[in-house]
Amino acid sequence: MKRSGSTLQYQLAAHLVEGAGLGARVGWTEKFADAVALTAGTRAWKVYKNHNYSEEIAAQFRAGQAKGIYVYRDVRDVFVSFMHKQDAPFERLWQRDILRELVENDAKWTALPDMLVSRYEEMSQDIAAEVGRIAAHLGIPVSHDEAGAIAGEYNVELQKARTDQFKDPKSLSSKITFDPHSLLHDNHISKTQGQVGQWRDYLSQAQVDLIETRYGDWLTSHGYALSNESVSGT
């Protein structure tokens, strides 16, 4: 799910695969076919990031040719994260219904075989445990100490320092800088640094009610309590 820590998952998976000598990161491309073309003829593992579900990708899972790593997050926090990253007001993003595709894709991704599903609120609080879960999912041996060491390389402070390196204070360009290796953008980490429950500080109750009315069923089915019990999801 976008704005839910998927880049961190990608970094951890790539670190494990490359460290074990099993393959290499492919990065992110607009089309899955482009990622396949980049590594045509090789049998090594390819670590690829994508948000958009497609039947072409799903076919790889059903054929036993892929393993997936997925993360979801409270969509109220996802919405606030979009507001910060795009520097956009609630009304503009709500009009675009930015959560619709994410929720629809959530059901599709999590229904695929060999898909490890993580919860942002747990992953962000214990990255070492996430390293262990990803390693186990991929069949890569990793000790408790090794998992902790890997996690230490991707804490939020170091990630923020990496994104700060992309920024040129002398540049007047508003173009976002992107690192193809880490997949971090220069504005990847917001001022709240991925805080859990940030929606309570940035959304009005009327805005929360809009989200909960439309996506309340998704929230409750994923273990998130509604702020207004009189609101029912659709």
C-alpha positions as CSV (number, residue, x, y, z in Angstrom):
1,M,0.0,0.0,0.0
2,K,1.3,3.4,-0.9
3,R,2.6,5.6,2.0
4,S,2.8,2.6,4.2
5,G,6.4,1.6,4.4
6,S,6.7,-0.4,1.2
7,T,10.0,1.2,0.4
8,L,11.4,0.0,3.7
9,Q,10.3,-3.5,2.9
10,Y,11.9,-3.3,-0.5
11,Q,15.2,-2.1,1.0
12,L,15.2,-4.9,3.6
13,A,14.3,-7.6,1.0
14,A,17.0,-6.4,-1.4
15,H,19.5,-6.2,1.4
16,L,18.8,-9.8,2.4
17,V,18.8,-11.2,-1.2
18,E,22.0,-9.4,-2.2
19,G,23.7,-10.2,1.1
20,A,22.9,-13.9,0.5
21,G,24.3,-13.7,-3.1
22,L,20.9,-14.9,-4.5
23,G,20.2,-12.0,-6.8
24,A,19.9,-8.2,-7.0
25,R,17.4,-5.4,-6.9
26,V,15.6,-4.3,-10.0
27,G,14.1,-1.2,-8.5
28,W,10.8,0.3,-9.7
29,T,9.5,0.7,-13.2
30,E,6.1,1.8,-14.5
31,K,5.4,-1.5,-16.2
32,F,6.1,-5.0,-15.0
33,A,7.2,-6.0,-18.5
34,D,10.0,-3.5,-18.3
35,A,11.3,-5.1,-15.1
36,V,11.2,-8.5,-16.7
37,A,13.0,-7.3,-19.8
38,L,15.8,-5.8,-17.7
39,T,16.7,-9.3,-16.3
40,A,15.7,-11.5,-19.2
41,G,17.7,-14.7,-19.4
42,T,18.9,-14.7,-15.8
43,R,17.8,-17.1,-13.1
44,A,18.9,-15.0,-10.2
45,W,16.3,-13.5,-7.9
46,K,15.0,-10.1,-8.8
47,V,13.7,-7.8,-6.2
48,Y,11.1,-5.5,-7.7
49,K,8.8,-2.9,-6.2
50,N,5.3,-2.1,-7.5
51,H,2.1,-0.7,-6.1
52,N,-0.3,-1.4,-8.9
53,Y,-1.8,-4.8,-9.1
54,S,-2.0,-6.4,-12.5
55,E,-3.0,-9.9,-13.8
56,E,0.4,-10.1,-15.4
57,I,2.1,-9.9,-12.0
58,A,-0.5,-12.1,-10.4
59,A,0.2,-14.8,-13.0
60,Q,3.8,-15.0,-11.7
61,F,2.5,-15.8,-8.2
62,R,0.0,-18.4,-9.4
63,A,2.8,-20.1,-11.4
64,G,5.0,-20.3,-8.3
65,Q,7.5,-17.8,-9.9
66,A,7.2,-15.1,-7.3
67,K,7.0,-14.3,-3.6
68,G,5.4,-11.1,-2.4
69,I,5.9,-8.8,0.6
70,Y,3.1,-6.4,1.3
71,V,2.3,-3.9,4.0
72,Y,-1.0,-2.0,4.9
73,R,-1.6,0.9,7.1
74,D,-4.5,2.8,8.7
75,V,-5.9,4.6,5.7
76,R,-6.5,7.7,7.7
77,D,-2.8,8.0,8.3
78,V,-2.2,7.1,4.6
79,F,-4.4,10.0,3.7
80,V,-2.4,12.4,5.9
81,S,0.9,11.1,4.5
82,F,-0.3,11.9,1.0
83,M,-1.3,15.4,2.1
84,H,2.2,16.0,3.4
85,K,4.1,14.4,0.5
86,Q,2.1,16.2,-2.2
87,D,1.6,19.4,-0.1
88,A,-2.1,19.2,-1.0
89,P,-5.2,20.0,1.0
90,F,-7.6,17.4,2.1
91,E,-10.4,18.5,-0.3
92,R,-8.3,18.1,-3.4
93,L,-7.1,14.6,-2.5
94,W,-10.6,13.6,-1.3
95,Q,-12.1,14.7,-4.7
96,R,-9.6,12.4,-6.4
97,D,-10.6,9.6,-4.1
98,I,-7.0,8.6,-3.6
99,L,-7.8,5.7,-1.2
100,R,-10.2,3.8,-3.6
101,E,-7.5,2.1,-5.7
102,L,-5.4,1.4,-2.6
103,V,-8.2,-0.4,-0.8
104,E,-9.2,-2.3,-3.9
105,N,-5.6,-3.4,-4.5
106,D,-5.3,-4.4,-0.9
107,A,-7.8,-7.2,-1.3
108,K,-6.2,-8.3,-4.5
109,W,-2.6,-8.4,-3.3
110,T,-3.4,-10.1,0.0
111,A,-5.3,-12.9,-1.8
112,L,-2.3,-14.0,-3.8
113,P,-0.3,-17.1,-2.7
114,D,3.2,-16.7,-1.2
115,M,2.3,-13.2,0.0
116,L,3.8,-12.0,3.3
117,V,1.4,-9.4,4.8
118,S,2.7,-6.9,7.3
119,R,1.0,-4.2,9.4
120,Y,2.7,-0.8,9.3
121,E,2.0,-0.1,13.0
122,E,3.9,-3.2,14.0
123,M,6.6,-3.1,11.4
124,S,7.6,0.5,12.1
125,Q,8.0,-0.2,15.8
126,D,10.1,-3.3,15.3
127,I,12.1,-3.3,12.1
128,A,14.3,-6.1,13.3
129,A,11.3,-8.4,13.6
130,E,10.3,-7.4,10.1
131,V,13.8,-8.4,8.9
132,G,13.3,-11.8,10.5
133,R,9.8,-12.2,8.9
134,I,11.0,-11.3,5.4
135,A,14.1,-13.5,5.7
136,A,11.9,-16.5,6.8
137,H,9.5,-15.8,4.0
138,L,12.3,-15.9,1.5
139,G,14.1,-18.8,3.1
140,I,17.2,-16.9,3.9
141,P,18.8,-17.8,7.3
142,V,19.4,-14.8,9.5
143,S,20.3,-14.7,13.2
144,H,18.6,-12.4,15.8
145,D,21.8,-10.3,16.0
146,E,22.1,-10.1,12.2
147,A,18.4,-9.0,11.9
148,G,19.1,-6.3,14.5
149,A,22.2,-5.1,12.6
150,I,20.3,-4.9,9.3
151,A,17.4,-3.1,11.0
152,G,19.9,-0.5,12.4
153,E,20.9,0.5,8.9
154,Y,17.3,1.5,8.1
155,N,16.0,3.4,11.1
156,V,14.1,6.5,10.4
157,E,17.0,8.8,11.4
158,L,19.4,7.3,8.8
159,Q,16.6,7.2,6.2
160,K,16.0,10.9,6.8
161,A,19.7,11.6,6.5
162,R,19.7,9.8,3.1
163,T,16.9,11.8,1.8
164,D,18.5,15.1,3.0
165,Q,21.5,14.3,0.8
166,F,19.3,14.5,-2.3
167,K,18.4,18.1,-1.6
168,D,20.5,20.9,-3.1
169,P,19.9,24.1,-1.1
170,K,21.2,26.1,-4.0
171,S,18.8,24.7,-6.5
172,L,15.6,26.6,-7.4
173,S,14.1,23.6,-9.1
174,S,10.9,22.0,-7.5
175,K,11.6,18.7,-9.2
176,I,11.7,15.8,-6.8
177,T,15.0,14.0,-6.6
178,F,14.8,10.2,-6.7
179,D,17.5,7.6,-5.8
180,P,17.1,4.5,-8.0
181,H,19.0,2.3,-5.5
182,S,17.2,3.0,-2.3
183,L,13.9,4.2,-4.0
184,L,13.8,7.1,-1.6
185,H,12.6,10.5,-2.7
186,D,13.9,13.7,-1.3
187,N,10.5,14.3,0.4
188,H,9.9,10.6,1.2
189,I,9.8,11.1,5.0
190,S,7.3,13.7,6.2
191,K,7.7,16.0,9.1
192,T,5.9,13.5,11.3
193,Q,8.4,10.8,10.3
194,G,5.7,8.1,9.9
195,Q,4.0,8.7,13.2
196,V,1.2,6.2,14.0
197,G,-2.2,7.9,14.5
198,Q,-1.1,11.2,13.0
199,W,-4.6,11.6,11.5
200,R,-5.8,12.7,14.9
201,D,-3.6,15.9,14.7
202,Y,-4.1,16.8,11.1
203,L,-7.7,15.9,10.2
204,S,-10.9,17.5,11.4
205,Q,-13.7,15.3,12.8
206,A,-15.7,16.1,9.7
207,Q,-12.8,14.9,7.5
208,V,-12.4,11.8,9.6
209,D,-16.1,11.1,9.3
210,L,-15.9,11.2,5.5
211,I,-13.1,8.7,5.4
212,E,-14.7,6.4,8.0
213,T,-18.1,6.6,6.2
214,R,-16.6,5.4,2.9
215,Y,-13.9,3.1,4.3
216,G,-15.1,2.1,7.7
217,D,-15.6,-1.5,6.8
218,W,-12.0,-1.8,5.6
219,L,-10.8,-0.1,8.8
220,T,-12.7,-2.3,11.2
221,S,-11.9,-5.5,9.2
222,H,-8.2,-4.7,9.6
223,G,-8.5,-4.0,13.3
224,Y,-8.7,-0.2,13.4
225,A,-11.3,1.3,15.7
226,L,-13.5,4.0,14.3
227,S,-13.5,7.4,16.0
228,N,-17.2,7.8,15.6
229,E,-19.1,4.6,16.3
230,S,-22.2,6.0,14.7
231,V,-20.4,5.9,11.3
232,S,-20.8,2.8,9.3
233,G,-18.5,2.0,6.4
234,T,-19.7,1.4,2.8
